[in-house]
């Protein structure tokens, strides 16, 4: 799998190390960082460093990196945390101080994005309390020993822990409704459960709250996986429903914590999802009409256990979004995705960093 991914992504690497998305024709900082790191740690050091140096050259003066989409190009706490963490990992292997300086600038930047204790805004235009954003920040700043970083780590862990549901699910965001969302997203989601847990597990810090949070989180994630893949009817966030990246993040989490059976389920699913050219599409190419009907029914049934408490208008809108995503996007717009391929590549190679 990893070899096929390598061959696929290298087709898009420019001479300067950038990787142009074959669908959107844009060059993303996060994609180049994740692919550069992965290439470096599987033995393609020269090509990996080429992409890492391209990312380094695109760091803003204030220490941030921009998140780049077809309709977006702005400073991002998530992208900065991911790129900064990777710079630190490359520094540890190469001892080149330019990577350390880059990572430290990134860490200093994200500290300025703390909106409330342990709650870091994603960008100037996105200031909901999203738990995976806080976890990515933790994965970066936990590499530094200064008191201000250690104290911030404690605040992040506490904020994530206090928002966790009793059953171990980590909601996408806190209950408060904040821009850019029209309604709260304090709901369970398989993809962001695995994503948040991934960044918690690769962080270089620990305390009792974090240990308990991880233990509860992995048990909930375990309950969502079976031989055929994830039980997506347990996931309630419309824009990440059935995304392939979930299997990459979950595979790492299960492997890291010793859940061999669940890890193998994820690996088998990843192999099945991989396209012949080595890439991954954005979504699973699978529709389950029973789950779709049940999902729409869930939108109209109050259930405090899954955190849904919406108006009738909101439930109707969410149902329309779910139907559109399930039927139209998955079958007619499900192209190969460089960004989801890079995420899975990153997860599959993460363990190699410490070998």
Helices and strands as residue ranges (DSSP letters): H 2-10, H 29-41, H 45-57, E 65-69, E 72-76, H 77-94, H 97-111, E 114-116, E 119-120, H 131-141, H 147-163, H 190-201, H 208-223, E 225-226, E 229-230, G 232-234, G 238-240, H 245-256, H 260-273, E 280-281, H 289-299, G 304-306, H 312-323, I 324-329, H 330-332, E 336-337, H 338-349, G 350-354
